[in-house]
Amino acid sequence: MYIGLVTTTTLSDDEVDALFHALADRTRRDILRRSLAGEYSVSALASHYDMSFAAVQKHVAVLERAGLVTKRRSGREALASGDVTTIRSVGTLLDELEQVWRGRVSRIDDLLAAEKLHHPIKSATPEE
């Protein structure tokens, strides 16, 4: 639950957690970038990484559970492609979080300015 955040996204807290978990890994972010550029078989994606096919397959599964990648079967291959709609939802969520924090920083600035007006800092050196 985000206190003070009026969300326009329809994502649940669990969905948001899954998105950020999926995006927290460098390899998954790279797989996502590639799959947003086009549809790739999991084996074609695996050829780009120094890890087993099974490890890449698990990364793709995490992205798929988060809704960042969709998979379809074509014959014996599983083809993965990025989901632009979900990426936009992440962008919207981050924009909303940024606005909350900008508002908080602005309120702190206002409080500091008001404090400075009411209690000006006295110079530490004696005036002549």
N, C-alpha and C positions, 0 to 999 in steps of 0.2 A: 504494500500500500504506500503510495507516494503522498505524503502530507503536503498540502498546499499546491498540489499539482492538479490542474484541471486537464485531463487528457482528452484528446480528440481521437486517439487510437482506440481500437476495440480489443487490444491485447490484454489478456489476463496477466497477473503477476507471474504465474508459472510459465507462460509463453515468453514473457520478457526475460525471465531467468534463462530459459532455453536459448534464446537469441544471443544473449551476452555470453553464455557458456560456449556456444558454438563459435562466436567471433573472438573469443579469448585466445585461440590457438593460431599460431602463425601459419601452419600448414593448411588448416581449414580456411583461413582467410585467402590464401593463395588458390586453393581449389575453388572457392567461391568466385574469385576474380576470373579464373579461367572459364568456369561454367556460366558466368554472366556474358562472356564474349561469344559463346557458342555451346552447342550440345556435344558432350564428349562421353565416350564410353568410360567406365570406371578403369578399365585396363589402360586406356590411353592416358587418363589422368595419372595412374600409378607410374607410368613410364617417366614422369617428371620428378619423381621423388626417390630418395635413397632409403626406401622402406619397402616392406612386403606389400603385395597386392591386398592382402587381408587388412593390413593397417590402414591403407588408403580407403578401402571399402568401409571400415569403421568410421573414418573421418567423414566420408560422404553420408553415412547413416546419421551421424550427429547433425550435420547440416540439413538433412532431409527432415529429421524430427523437429528441428527448429523452424521448418518451413522456408528455409533459405534456398534450398535446392529441391527440385522435383526429379523423380526418376521414372523412366518408362522402359519397357522391354522392347527390344527390336531383335527378334530371333533369339540368339543365345546371349546377347549383350544387354547390359543395363546402361541406359544412356541418362546422363545427368545434365540438367540445365538450371541456371540460376533463376530465382523467382524475384523479378523486379518489384512486384507489389510489396513483398515482405521487406525488401531493402528500403523501399520508401517509408514503410511503417517504422523501421528503425530510425531513419532520418527524422521523421516527425517526432518520435519519442525523444530523441536527443535534442531537437529544437525546443521541445517543451521543457525538458530539464534545464537547458541553458537559460530559458526565460525565467524559471524559478530562481536560479542562482544569480542572474543579473538583477532581479528584483531584490533579493536579499542583500547583495553588495550595495545596491543603491540605497536601501534603508540604512545600512551601516554608515555609508557616506553621509547621509542626512543627519544621523545621530551625532557623528563626529563633528560635522559643521555646526550643529546647534550647540554642542558642548563647547566648542571653541568660541562661539559668540558669547555664551554666558560665563565662561571661565577662561579668559585668555591666559596663555602661558606667559608668565613673567620672565623677563630676561635674567639669566644667571649672573651676568656681569653688571656691576654698579654703573649707573648712568652718570655722566659728568655734567 
